[in-house]
Amino acid sequence: MNSNEKQASVMSDRISKLEMVLSEMDSQLHHVAAVVLSQAQKDEIPETSALTESALSEKSPMRDEVWGCANCSARLGIYNKATEELRVRYKDFVAYVTPGVGSKIMVPCRRCGEQNILTDVRKKQ
């Protein structure tokens, strides 16, 4: 592998990492905006509510819940409440998991190594 190929590989890895970080930041920003909007609507403060609605008019908040690492808050997956499905993605690998009643799912954090466990708290009927 010559020098140019090594540099291209390093740059590709750096760009992939930057894209992942930006994607995490975007999803967290949507979550914060949704919380601010719901809080402003609860408080019914006219100027805050109008400002928040105009700032968020171009994008709607996420309907899914982000599952973050308990230690460093890195995004581990996305939980879709409507389909009760957890989506875990790493580069081009994507896993869709539908947990059973009372089951556990463990995903290690790629950033800090923390073993994160998601437990389904539903009870068997």
VOGU-3710 file (C-alpha; in Angstrom, 3 decimals, decimal comma):
1> mnsnekqasv> 0,000/0,000/0,000  1,616/3,247/-1,041  1,533/6,566/0,776  -1,421/7,996/-1,174  -3,580/4,939/-0,463  -2,751/5,143/3,250  -3,677/8,827/3,355  -6,927/8,158/1,506  -7,789/5,385/3,955  -7,063/7,610/6,969
11> msdrisklem> -9,142/10,456/5,527  -12,009/8,071/4,791  -11,967/6,842/8,399  -11,895/10,399/9,734  -14,822/11,424/7,531  -16,823/8,392/8,664  -16,198/9,255/12,318  -17,166/12,888/11,739  -20,377/11,826/9,997  -21,258/9,599/12,963
21> vlsemdsqlh> -20,647/12,405/15,464  -22,689/14,871/13,397  -25,532/12,392/13,145  -25,523/11,937/16,945  -25,492/15,694/17,455  -28,387/16,160/15,028  -30,547/13,559/16,761  -29,777/15,026/20,195  -30,605/18,506/18,892  -33,988/17,263/17,637
31> hvaavvlsqa> -34,659/15,682/21,023  -33,770/18,878/22,903  -35,893/20,965/20,531  -38,871/18,660/21,073  -38,477/18,936/24,862  -38,226/22,726/24,675  -41,301/22,908/22,460  -43,374/20,669/24,731  -42,260/22,597/27,834  -43,069/25,931/26,194
41> qkdeipetsa> -46,518/24,653/25,278  -47,099/23,493/28,860  -45,993/26,809/30,304  -47,984/28,750/27,677  -45,564/31,640/27,533  -46,571/33,384/24,275  -43,219/34,852/23,221  -41,232/31,685/24,012  -43,777/29,435/22,322  -43,886/31,564/19,166
51> ltesalseks> -40,079/31,728/19,001  -39,704/27,980/19,432  -42,391/27,118/16,873  -40,850/29,367/14,241  -37,379/27,936/14,888  -38,643/24,355/14,497  -41,057/24,890/11,614  -38,643/23,475/9,015  -38,154/20,100/10,778  -40,457/18,064/12,983
61> pmrdevwgca> -39,041/16,341/16,092  -38,095/12,668/15,998  -40,888/10,232/16,790  -38,403/7,547/17,881  -36,454/7,413/21,116  -32,644/7,533/21,091  -30,961/4,911/23,284  -27,754/6,442/24,606  -24,835/4,990/26,541  -25,284/5,229/30,313
71> ncsarlgiyn> -21,663/6,331/30,718  -20,843/8,711/27,835  -24,259/9,297/26,170  -23,080/8,051/22,758  -25,976/6,856/20,617  -26,296/3,070/20,741  -29,544/2,668/18,876  -32,985/4,037/18,051  -36,152/2,578/19,602  -39,344/2,877/17,566
81> kateelrvry> -42,241/2,792/20,033  -44,868/2,228/17,336  -43,277/-0,997/16,067  -41,534/-1,873/19,377  -38,300/-2,306/17,434  -34,727/-1,378/18,352  -32,410/-0,380/15,486  -28,660/-0,677/16,125  -26,347/0,577/13,378  -22,580/0,558/12,931
91> kdfvayvtpg> -21,181/1,752/9,588  -22,936/-0,427/6,989  -24,201/-3,033/9,490  -27,789/-2,569/10,733  -29,613/-4,866/13,179  -33,336/-4,613/13,883  -34,249/-6,213/17,210  -37,765/-6,824/18,488  -37,373/-7,664/22,180  -39,646/-10,252/23,737
101> vgskimvpcr> -41,632/-9,614/26,903  -39,229/-9,495/29,860  -36,099/-9,882/27,682  -32,762/-8,062/27,861  -30,536/-6,675/25,111  -26,881/-5,834/25,769  -24,943/-3,502/23,464  -21,373/-2,438/24,284  -20,583/1,231/23,667  -18,161/1,762/20,772
111> rcgeqniltd> -16,855/4,958/22,368  -16,184/4,004/26,020  -16,777/0,222/26,221  -19,611/0,396/28,771  -21,880/-2,686/28,704  -25,368/-1,168/28,250  -28,401/-3,348/28,953  -31,907/-2,518/27,758  -34,559/-4,477/29,644  -38,147/-4,925/28,433
121> vrkkq> -40,237/-4,142/31,519  -43,493/-5,513/30,159  -44,972/-8,414/32,123  -46,168/-11,680/30,619  -49,952/-11,852/30,554
//
